[in-house]
Amino acid sequence: MTSPHFVVIGECVADVVRTDGAPDVVHPGGSPANVAHGLARLGEPVALLTQLADDPYGRLIRAHLESAGVALLPGAEAAAEATEAADAPRTPSAVVRLDEQGRAQYTFDIGWTLAPVELPFRPGHLHIGSIAAVTGPGAAAVLALVERWRGRAGVSYDPNVRPALMGEHAEAVRRVERCAALADLVKASDEDLAWLYPGRDPEEVARYWLGLGPATVAVTRGPAGAFALTADGRRAEAPARTVEVADTVGAGDAFTAALLHARRTGASLDAALARATAAATLTVTRPGANPPDAAELASVLG
């Protein structure tokens, strides 16, 4: 296969959006899968190493990713073939309930059992995050790949904290910090940081993470926009745009995809942050994890 620049490693999740008085609506999701989808929508060559079962949710997600141009690496196919076994895994799912502001609360049915695997080509950039980077037993395979390629490929990380799946707090923080230390770029939300470091200022945490090793830490703050700090002392900030929110599902992942795309194309930190914030803003105006394509993003940016 032609070698994509980006390789994303992590879970796919079927988001079952549940609203009182309405039928369930299923959207393809999972933070790493959303990032891969967002990169493909922006025209980036991208492959996803994940796990999918050959069940209705798995077929829905597979079709969704492939229609955008995401290449699924052999790990996903192996999981699909395993579904004939008596103890076959299910494609992960999450019941998503939306509050009056469209903010999502998740109840997960997920396992992550990625086995040790070799990539079939040399990646230009690895992106990891969310459940797959910190949940055993599969997280060990994720981090082994990152450690193998670190220094020869770029690495980015988004903790995308899911408290119900994080386990004991101190250990969860240790796992997240290990991932941050392996990355060149870390993106997190202010909600992630509030759970990981209660009472600490997001900029203080960003500076602390820079000390672990990343060159750049970007923090999203919902309606307050986003900021980024770099190890060489730069700071960038982008305001949020006022829009009517359908829901916030996938907004952070659209931000991450646009930020990675912008930095790969040589955009300055300020310009990259503006693009990423615009991508997140577009995503919240429509249901589910539905990131913009390149033309939509260009139109919004003028």
Salt bridges, closest charged atoms under 4 A:
ASP20 OD1 - ARG97 NH1 3.80
ASP24 OD2 - ARG18 NH2 2.78
GLU44 OE2 - HIS261 ND1 2.85
GLU44 OE1 - ARG264 NE 2.70
ASP54 OD1 - ARG59 NH1 2.98
ASP99 OD2 - ARG103 NE 2.83
ASP109 OD2 - ARG90 NH2 2.85
GLU118 OE1 - ARG148 NH1 3.29
GLU147 OE2 - ARG178 NH2 2.85
ASP158 OD2 - LYS187 NZ 3.31
GLU171 OE2 - ARG174 NH2 2.63
GLU171 OE2 - ARG175 NH1 3.79
GLU203 OE1 - ARG207 NH1 3.77
GLU203 OE2 - ARG235 NH2 2.48
GLU204 OE2 - ARG200 NE 3.20
ASP232 OD1 - ARG234 NE 3.28
GLU237 OE2 - ARG221 NH2 2.81
GLU237 OE1 - ARG235 NH1 2.78
GLU296 OE1 - ARG41 NH2 3.37
GLU296 OE2 - ARG286 NH1 2.95
